[in-house]
């Protein structure tokens, strides 16, 4: 048994040592380049919250919520009584254009108006997500522009 083990080790030793040899690398051949993005990215986040009329009592509000007429549902979807709050997130970019957009963000009534204003500064629309929650709707619009 010992002889078989010794013979096995003798025959496998060259294969093991061969697989561990490393080739010499010439470091001058490897070229490292620092690649920077040619684009700037921004996220426009809009939070849409339904406005509750405080002059209505709870019974009226529940009756209005239970109203199932088709015309009433269509009217509520076409012109909802909501408040929109918009913020512009451009990461760590601090320039006057982003400041101007943030100042104007309280004036926007729709997300389309916010995108249109950003387009004036060279931002292009890429994609969007809409998330519906119990409290309201959150819109995420992804924008980019060349540097």
Buried (B, 14 or more C-beta within 10 A) or exposed (E): EEEEEEEEEEEEEEEEEEEEEEEEEEEEEEEEEEEEEEEBBBBBBBBBBEEEEEEEEEEEEEEEEEEEEEEEEEEBEEEEEEEBEBEBEBEEEEEEBBEBBBEBBEEBEEBEBBBEBBEEBEBEBEEBEEEEEEEBBBBBBBBBBEE
